[in-house]
């Protein structure tokens, strides 16, 4: 198998999914959109994974490559029925590209916070074996506020009604960060936009607290990542 990955900043990569894909002998190509790399033909790829980034879905005027990215997402999901998995910005792009709506939140959601599956989410194949409530890394100030046609909400939190979604039968988005590793938070904290949002939301010194919580829960977070990836392959009919 071979996956295509859209990245929007070099350090926001597939994280632990790099190891999980290697274990499954899945090859993958990354397109660094923010550096002007062109989107290849989708022929020959079995799934599309779209990562997060410091930009927003509505920044098309200053970042015109977002237009091409959304067109590719529509082609992948709507025209080809290609399995799709998006994280944070990738979750928002799934909704926006297919006719949903994303809006800036009154209050950013940052930290290790609780997510709750909806009734539909508890029955969705992506979350098979997942607890009804779990903690996850959040780092966003924009949320999906209107689902696209064929979209259903799979998870929510007190600040964000669409923490996870499915569009059709083989496209999923997670607002929270399933891909994180031990290096994720320290790396992201060096991005000016992320550092500023962290301090604005939680105050000075918040980074250390998040790092400690990540370290304490990393084994559980990684186990959840493995389960979700296995479920994605199985639900997308990509499993061996």
C-alpha positions as CSV (number, residue, x, y, z in Angstrom):
1,X,0.0,0.0,0.0
2,X,1.0,3.6,-0.4
3,X,-0.4,6.7,1.3
4,X,-0.3,10.4,0.4
5,X,0.3,12.8,3.2
6,X,-0.4,16.6,3.1
7,X,1.8,18.6,5.5
8,X,1.4,22.3,6.2
9,X,4.6,22.8,8.3
10,X,7.6,20.4,8.4
11,X,7.4,19.6,12.1
12,X,3.7,18.8,12.0
13,X,4.2,15.4,10.4
14,X,2.5,12.0,10.9
15,X,4.3,11.5,14.2
16,X,3.7,8.0,15.6
17,X,1.9,7.1,12.4
18,X,5.3,7.0,10.7
19,X,6.2,4.0,12.8
20,X,2.7,2.4,12.4
21,X,2.9,2.7,8.7
22,X,6.4,1.2,8.7
23,X,5.2,-1.7,10.7
24,X,2.5,-2.4,8.2
25,X,4.9,-1.9,5.3
26,X,2.9,1.0,4.0
27,X,4.9,3.4,1.8
28,X,4.0,7.1,2.0
29,X,4.8,10.3,0.2
30,X,4.7,13.7,2.0
31,X,3.8,16.9,0.1
32,X,5.0,20.0,2.0
33,X,2.3,22.4,0.8
34,X,3.6,25.5,2.6
35,X,6.9,25.2,0.8
36,X,5.2,25.2,-2.6
37,X,5.4,21.5,-3.4
38,X,2.9,20.4,-6.0
39,X,0.1,17.9,-5.3
40,X,0.7,14.8,-7.4
41,X,-2.0,12.8,-9.2
42,X,-3.9,10.7,-6.7
43,X,-3.5,7.6,-8.9
44,X,-1.6,4.9,-7.2
45,X,-2.4,6.1,-3.6
46,X,-4.6,4.1,-1.3
47,X,-5.4,6.7,1.3
48,X,-4.9,10.4,2.0
49,X,-3.7,11.7,5.4
50,X,-3.9,15.4,6.1
51,X,-2.0,16.9,9.0
52,X,-2.4,20.1,11.1
53,X,-0.7,23.5,10.7
54,X,-0.6,27.0,12.1
55,X,-2.7,28.4,9.3
56,X,-6.5,28.4,9.0
57,X,-8.9,27.0,6.4
58,X,-10.1,30.5,5.4
59,X,-6.6,31.9,4.7
60,X,-6.9,31.3,0.9
61,X,-6.1,34.9,-0.1
62,X,-2.6,34.8,1.5
63,X,-2.1,31.1,1.0
64,X,-3.6,30.2,-2.4
65,X,-2.3,26.7,-2.3
66,X,-5.2,26.0,0.1
67,X,-7.5,26.2,-2.9
68,X,-5.7,23.4,-4.7
69,X,-5.5,21.4,-1.5
70,X,-9.3,21.6,-1.0
71,X,-9.8,20.6,-4.6
72,X,-7.6,17.5,-4.1
73,X,-9.5,16.6,-0.9
74,X,-12.8,16.8,-2.8
75,X,-11.4,14.6,-5.5
76,X,-10.1,12.1,-3.1
77,X,-13.2,11.9,-0.8
78,X,-16.1,12.7,-3.1
79,X,-15.0,11.6,-6.5
80,X,-12.8,8.7,-5.7
81,X,-14.1,7.4,-2.4
82,X,-10.5,7.3,-1.1
83,X,-10.0,6.6,2.6
84,X,-9.1,9.9,4.4
85,X,-7.8,10.7,7.8
86,X,-7.3,14.3,8.9
87,X,-6.0,15.8,12.1
88,X,-6.7,19.3,13.5
89,X,-6.4,21.5,10.3
90,X,-6.9,18.3,8.3
91,X,-10.1,17.7,10.1
92,X,-11.3,21.2,9.4
93,X,-10.2,21.0,5.8
94,X,-12.4,17.9,5.3
95,X,-15.4,19.8,6.4
96,X,-14.6,23.0,4.6
97,X,-13.7,21.4,1.3
98,X,-16.9,19.5,1.2
99,X,-19.3,22.3,2.0
100,X,-19.2,22.5,5.8
101,X,-18.2,25.5,7.8
102,X,-15.3,26.3,10.2
103,X,-15.2,29.4,12.5
104,X,-12.9,31.0,14.9
105,X,-13.7,30.0,18.5
106,X,-14.4,32.5,21.3
107,X,-11.8,30.6,23.3
108,X,-9.0,28.4,22.1
109,X,-8.8,24.8,23.2
110,X,-5.3,23.9,24.2
111,X,-3.9,21.3,26.6
112,X,-4.6,17.7,27.6
113,X,-8.4,17.8,27.7
114,X,-11.3,15.4,27.7
115,X,-13.1,14.3,24.6
116,X,-16.5,12.4,24.6
117,X,-17.8,10.1,21.9
118,X,-21.3,10.8,20.6
119,X,-23.8,8.0,20.3
120,X,-22.9,7.7,16.7
121,X,-19.2,7.8,17.6
122,X,-19.6,4.9,20.0
123,X,-20.9,2.8,17.1
124,X,-18.4,4.0,14.5
125,X,-15.7,1.6,13.3
126,X,-13.0,4.1,13.8
127,X,-13.5,4.1,17.5
128,X,-14.1,0.4,18.0
129,X,-12.6,-0.5,21.4
130,X,-12.3,3.1,22.5
131,X,-13.6,4.3,25.8
132,X,-16.6,6.7,25.7
133,X,-14.4,9.4,27.3
134,X,-10.7,9.9,26.9
135,X,-8.0,12.6,27.2
136,X,-6.2,14.0,24.1
137,X,-3.9,16.8,23.1
138,X,-5.8,19.9,21.8
139,X,-4.2,22.9,20.2
140,X,-6.7,24.9,18.1
141,X,-8.6,28.1,17.9
142,X,-10.9,27.2,15.0
143,X,-13.6,24.6,15.0
144,X,-16.0,22.9,12.6
145,X,-19.4,24.5,13.2
146,X,-21.3,23.0,10.4
147,X,-20.8,19.5,9.0
148,X,-20.7,18.9,5.2
149,X,-23.4,16.9,3.4
150,X,-23.0,13.3,4.5
151,X,-21.1,14.3,7.7
152,X,-21.8,13.0,11.2
153,X,-20.3,14.1,14.5
154,X,-18.5,11.3,16.3
155,X,-17.0,13.2,19.3
156,X,-17.4,16.4,21.2
157,X,-15.9,18.5,24.0
158,X,-17.3,21.3,26.1
159,X,-15.7,23.9,23.8
160,X,-16.1,22.1,20.5
161,X,-19.2,20.2,19.3
162,X,-17.3,18.4,16.5
163,X,-14.2,16.8,17.8
164,X,-14.4,14.1,15.3
165,X,-16.4,13.5,12.2
166,X,-17.1,11.0,9.4
167,X,-18.1,12.1,6.0
168,X,-19.6,9.3,3.9
169,X,-18.2,5.9,4.7
170,X,-14.4,6.2,4.5
171,X,-13.4,9.7,5.5
172,X,-12.7,10.8,9.0
173,X,-11.3,13.8,10.8
174,X,-10.1,14.2,14.4
175,X,-9.8,17.8,15.8
176,X,-7.4,16.5,18.5
177,X,-3.9,15.2,17.9
178,X,-3.8,11.4,17.8
179,X,-0.4,11.4,16.1
180,X,1.6,12.9,18.9
181,X,4.9,11.6,20.3
182,X,7.1,12.7,23.2
183,X,8.7,15.3,20.9
184,X,5.4,16.9,19.6
185,X,4.8,19.5,22.3
186,X,8.4,20.7,22.6
187,X,8.7,21.0,18.8
188,X,5.3,22.8,18.4
189,X,6.1,25.2,21.3
190,X,8.9,26.7,19.1
191,X,6.4,27.7,16.4
192,X,5.6,31.4,17.2
193,X,1.9,31.1,16.4
194,X,1.5,28.1,18.6
195,X,3.6,29.5,21.5
196,X,1.5,32.7,21.4
197,X,-1.8,30.8,21.5
198,X,-0.6,28.6,24.3
199,X,0.4,31.6,26.5
200,X,-2.8,33.5,25.6
201,X,-5.0,30.5,26.5
202,X,-3.2,29.2,29.6
203,X,-0.6,31.8,30.7
204,X,3.1,31.7,31.1
205,X,4.5,28.4,32.4
206,X,1.8,26.3,30.8
207,X,4.2,24.5,28.5
208,X,5.9,22.7,31.3
209,X,2.5,21.5,32.7
210,X,1.4,20.1,29.3
211,X,4.8,18.4,28.8
212,X,4.5,16.7,32.1
213,X,0.9,15.5,31.3
214,X,2.0,14.2,27.9
215,X,4.9,12.3,29.4
216,X,2.7,10.8,32.1
217,X,0.1,9.7,29.6
218,X,2.2,8.9,26.6
219,X,1.9,5.1,26.8
220,X,-1.9,5.4,26.8
221,X,-1.9,8.0,24.1
222,X,0.2,5.8,21.8
223,X,-1.9,2.8,22.5
224,X,-5.0,4.8,21.4
225,X,-3.1,5.9,18.3
226,X,-2.3,2.3,17.4
227,X,-5.9,1.3,17.9
228,X,-7.3,4.1,15.8
229,X,-4.8,3.3,13.0
230,X,-5.8,-0.3,13.0
231,X,-9.5,0.7,13.0
232,X,-8.9,3.1,10.1
233,X,-7.3,0.4,8.0
234,X,-10.0,-2.1,8.8
235,X,-12.9,0.3,8.3
236,X,-11.4,1.5,5.0
237,X,-10.9,-2.1,3.9
238,X,-7.2,-1.6,3.7
239,X,-6.2,-4.2,6.4
240,X,-4.3,-7.3,5.4
